[in-house]
Amino acid sequence: MNEEDAVPAAPDPAAPDPAAMRKHYREEGLSEAELAATPVEQFARWFLQAATEGRLFEPNAMVVSTADAEGRPSSRTVLLKHFDDAGFVFYTNYDSRKARDLTANPHVSLLFPWYTMARQVIVAGVARRTGRDETAAYFRTRPHGSQLGAWASAQSSVIASRAELDVSYAELAARYPEGEQVPVPPHWGGFRVVPRTVEFWQGRENRLHDRLRYVFLPDGGWRVERLSP
């Protein structure tokens, strides 16, 4: 039997059936009258609720989706570190896959999956690198171990073993002990995602969800449109 004729393995009968999983979402929804004037103001409202009421492990966790020059997509979870009217900021190794993708194709999507609140926020925009002063200022706020980790990991590259990573970290820890300043890696820094659309998704009963999307306008303002669920 060749590879094309192989019979797919049957799923474990003890595994739950995803088609049978059902959750009934909330009755209260999201109306145009409730929205803030800008998507960042509205995000700040929901983010506060996610951080205080949502019982979320990391409310600033977001799925960052990129595509390379050939349009091949990839996604990963990254932590949001700052947001304001200028955009949404995260930090990474500039040699990582996401950074290489963004260098070739700066269009990016951010998804905040606030499941316990039956909410999502979806940001689509363009990523730009943060300045080195801004990057350095944030790097100084990171725990000492995380600063060393930014040097120890050649993010997204293939390594032989976990031991290789641990040895690299141990060497750095010996060179820069606790209390000694760790230099900012030249290959590490931030991306600011400048939003062009921001969708606020509120789960509703019978899968008739509320989806309100801000669209950036040439004059600098925003238009709000409702999307069918």
C-alpha positions in Angstrom: 0.0 0.0 0.0 1.5 3.4 -1.0 1.1 6.5 1.0 -1.9 7.8 -1.0 -3.9 4.6 -0.2 -3.3 4.8 3.5 -6.6 4.6 5.6 -6.9 7.5 8.0 -6.8 6.5 11.6 -10.1 6.5 13.4 -10.5 9.1 16.2 -10.3 8.0 19.8 -14.0 7.0 20.7 -13.5 8.6 24.1 -12.7 11.9 22.6 -15.6 14.4 22.7 -17.5 15.2 19.6 -16.9 18.8 18.7 -20.1 18.9 16.6 -22.1 18.1 19.7 -20.7 21.0 21.8 -23.1 23.8 22.4 -22.9 27.0 24.4 -25.8 29.4 24.7 -24.6 33.0 24.6 -25.9 35.9 26.5 -29.2 37.8 25.9 -27.8 41.3 26.2 -26.0 42.5 23.1 -24.1 45.5 21.7 -25.9 48.4 20.1 -24.5 51.3 18.0 -25.8 53.7 20.7 -23.5 52.1 23.3 -20.3 52.5 21.3 -17.5 55.0 22.1 -16.5 57.6 19.5 -13.3 55.7 18.6 -12.4 52.0 18.5 -9.5 52.6 21.0 -12.0 54.1 23.5 -14.3 51.1 23.0 -11.4 48.7 23.3 -10.4 50.3 26.6 -13.9 49.7 28.0 -14.0 46.1 27.0 -10.4 45.5 28.0 -11.1 46.8 31.5 -14.1 44.4 31.8 -12.0 41.5 30.5 -9.3 42.3 33.0 -11.6 42.7 36.0 -14.8 40.7 35.3 -13.9 38.2 32.6 -12.0 35.7 34.8 -9.4 35.5 32.0 -5.9 34.1 32.5 -4.3 36.7 30.3 -6.7 39.3 28.9 -3.9 40.9 26.9 -3.3 37.6 25.0 -4.1 38.0 21.3 -3.7 35.9 18.2 -1.4 37.6 15.7 -2.0 36.4 12.1 0.5 37.3 9.4 1.2 36.2 5.8 4.5 36.0 4.0 5.3 37.5 0.6 3.6 34.5 -1.1 0.5 34.9 1.0 1.0 31.8 3.2 -0.6 32.6 6.6 0.6 31.8 10.1 -0.8 32.6 13.5 0.5 32.6 17.1 -0.5 34.0 20.5 1.3 37.1 21.6 0.8 39.5 24.5 -0.4 43.0 23.9 1.9 45.5 25.8 0.5 48.9 25.0 -2.4 50.5 23.2 -3.4 54.1 22.5 -4.8 56.1 19.6 -1.6 55.4 17.6 -2.2 51.6 17.7 -1.6 48.3 19.4 2.0 47.3 20.4 3.7 44.0 20.9 7.3 42.9 21.1 9.2 40.1 19.4 12.5 39.0 18.0 12.9 40.7 14.6 14.3 37.4 13.2 11.2 35.5 14.1 8.8 34.2 11.5 6.2 36.8 12.4 8.7 39.6 12.0 10.0 38.3 8.7 6.4 38.1 7.5 5.6 41.6 8.6 8.8 42.9 6.9 7.6 41.3 3.6 3.9 42.0 4.1 3.0 44.5 6.9 -0.7 43.7 6.8 -1.7 42.0 10.0 -4.7 40.8 12.0 -5.1 40.8 15.8 -7.7 38.7 17.5 -8.6 39.0 21.2 -10.5 35.8 22.1 -12.4 36.6 25.3 -14.3 33.4 25.4 -15.7 33.6 28.9 -17.4 36.8 28.0 -18.6 35.5 24.6 -16.6 38.4 23.0 -14.0 38.9 20.4 -12.2 42.0 19.1 -10.6 41.8 15.7 -8.1 44.4 14.6 -6.9 44.6 11.0 -4.2 47.0 10.2 -0.6 47.7 9.2 2.4 47.0 11.4 5.3 49.3 11.8 8.4 48.9 14.0 8.6 51.0 17.1 11.5 53.3 17.7 14.6 52.1 19.5 14.0 54.5 22.4 10.5 53.1 22.9 11.8 49.6 22.6 14.6 50.2 25.2 12.1 51.8 27.6 9.9 48.8 27.5 12.8 46.3 27.7 13.9 47.9 31.0 10.5 47.0 32.5 10.9 43.3 31.7 11.9 40.9 34.5 15.7 40.1 34.5 15.0 36.6 33.3 12.9 37.7 30.4 15.6 40.1 29.3 18.1 37.3 29.2 15.6 35.1 27.4 15.4 37.7 24.6 19.1 37.1 24.0 19.1 33.3 24.6 16.4 32.4 22.0 17.0 32.7 18.3 13.2 32.7 17.9 11.6 30.5 15.2 15.0 28.8 14.4 15.5 25.1 14.6 17.6 23.9 17.6 18.9 20.5 18.4 17.5 20.2 21.9 16.1 22.0 25.0 19.5 21.6 26.5 21.0 23.9 23.9 18.6 26.6 24.9 19.2 26.1 28.6 23.0 26.2 28.1 22.7 29.5 26.2 20.5 31.0 29.0 22.9 29.8 31.7 25.9 31.4 30.0 24.0 34.7 29.8 22.9 34.5 33.4 26.6 34.1 34.4 27.6 37.1 32.2 24.7 39.3 33.4 23.8 38.3 37.0 20.7 39.7 38.7 21.1 43.4 39.3 23.4 44.0 36.3 21.9 45.8 33.3 21.3 43.6 30.3 21.8 45.4 26.9 18.8 45.7 24.6 19.3 43.1 21.8 19.6 44.8 18.4 17.5 42.1 16.9 14.6 42.6 19.3 11.9 45.2 19.4 8.3 46.2 19.0 5.6 46.4 16.3 2.8 48.9 16.4 -0.3 47.8 14.6 -2.1 50.9 13.2 -5.7 49.8 12.9 -7.8 50.2 9.7 -10.8 48.3 10.9 -11.7 47.1 14.4 -14.6 44.7 14.9 -16.4 44.2 18.3 -18.1 40.8 18.3 -20.7 40.0 21.1 -22.1 36.5 21.2 -25.9 36.4 21.3 -28.6 33.8 21.5 -29.4 31.6 18.5 -26.1 32.5 16.9 -27.5 35.9 16.0 -24.4 37.7 17.2 -23.8 41.5 17.3 -20.9 42.5 15.1 -20.1 46.2 15.0 -17.0 47.3 13.0 -15.2 50.6 13.0 -13.7 51.6 9.6 -11.0 54.2 9.3 -11.9 57.1 7.0 -9.5 59.3 4.9 -10.4 62.3 7.0 -9.1 60.6 10.2 -12.6 59.7 11.5 -14.3 56.4 11.8 -17.5 54.9 10.3 -19.4 52.2 12.2 -21.1 49.4 10.3 -23.1 46.4 11.4 -22.2 43.0 10.0 -24.5 40.1 9.7 -23.6 37.2 11.9 
